[in-house]
Amino acid sequence: MAIKFEEKAGGKIMEVYLTGKLMKEDYEALVPALNRRVQEHHKIRLLVAMHDFHGWTAGGLWEDTKFGLQHWNEVERLAMVGETKWQHGISLFCKPFTTATVRYFDQEQMAEAHQWLEAG
């Protein structure tokens, strides 16, 4: 599985860890968990950490797009943590499609990303 996730702050914050290449099946556990958190809190905060991440298969990209279109207005902060220039580009690409405040952090700034999500 290329996605691992855990809930923090009683489910108000979801931390999602991506490795490898995401496939449609990777979303089968993640999407229901995120949907539950959105139903419970209405607005959630996401940390998306990319380590040795190589993107999506066509099916994985479709699942990601569907989730994004359905829930981007319910994410109030999105911290993206990565290790490459193209991963930083993903965070820039997301901004026009969400009402969330989006910030990119390099891998060594993980603690800062956590603090930013928990603040306010």
N, C-alpha and C positions, 0 to 999 in steps of 0.2 A: 504494500500500500504506500502510495506516494504522499498521502496526507495523514497527519496526526494532529489532533486538536485537544485542547483542554479549556475548561471554563475557569474563570477567575472572578472575584468580586461578586459571588453569588449568581454568576451567569451573565452579568452586565458586560463583562469583557471576555471575548473568545480569542484564544491564541491558536493560530493555525500554522503548522510547520509543513513546508512543501519541500520535497526532494524528488529527484528523478524527473520523470515525465508523467503528467497527470492524465488519467484516463477517465472515461465516463463512470466507471465503477468506483473510483475514488470519492465521488460525490455522494454515493448512496448512504453513507453514514454521516457525512458532514452536513449536508443540506437539511435533513430533518432536525439535527441538533441546533443549527442556526435558526431554523424556523421556530422551534420551541422557545429559544431565547428572545427572539423578536416578539413573539406573541406575549411572552411574560413581561418584558421590559419596554417594548415599543421602540426604543432606541438602544442600540448596542455599540460597543467599541470593539474594533478588530485589530489584532496584531497578526500580520502575515509575514512569517519568516521564511526566506528562501535560502536553502543551503544545497549546493550541488543540484540546483533546479534547472531543468532543461525545457520547460514549457509544457505544452498540452498536445495530446492527440486531438484529432478532429472532434471526437465524441466528448472528450474532456473540456475542450474549449466551448462547445455548445452548452454543456451543463453549467460551466462557469458564467457564460453570457446570460443564460436564463435566470440564474440566481441573481446576478447583478441587476438585470432589468427589473426583477421583482422586488429587490430589497435595498437598492442603493440609497433610497431616501430614509431608510430605517437605520443606517449606519451613521453615527454622528462623528466618530473619529476613526481613521484608518492609518495605522502605523505599518509601513512596509519596510522590512529589514532584509537587506540583500548583500550580495558580494560582487556584483558585476555591473557594468555600465548599462546593459540592456535591462537589468532588473530595476535600476533607477528609472529607466525610461517607462517601464510599466506603470510606476506610480504617477508619472506625468501624464500618461495616456488616460488613466482613470479619472483624473480631476474633472473634466467636463461632463462626465456621466454620473456624478454623484453630488449630493448636497453635503457629504461628509468633508470634514477637514482632513486632508491627506498629507502625510509627511513621510519622507524617506529617510531611513537611517542605515548607515553602513553596519556590517556585522558586529564590529567592535563597539557599537553604540546601543547594544541590546538593552542595557540597564536604563539608558536615557529614553528609549522607546517605551519601556514599561512605565517609567515615571510620567511621561507625557500622556499616556493613555489613562493613567490613574488620577491625574490632576483635574481639578475643576469639577 
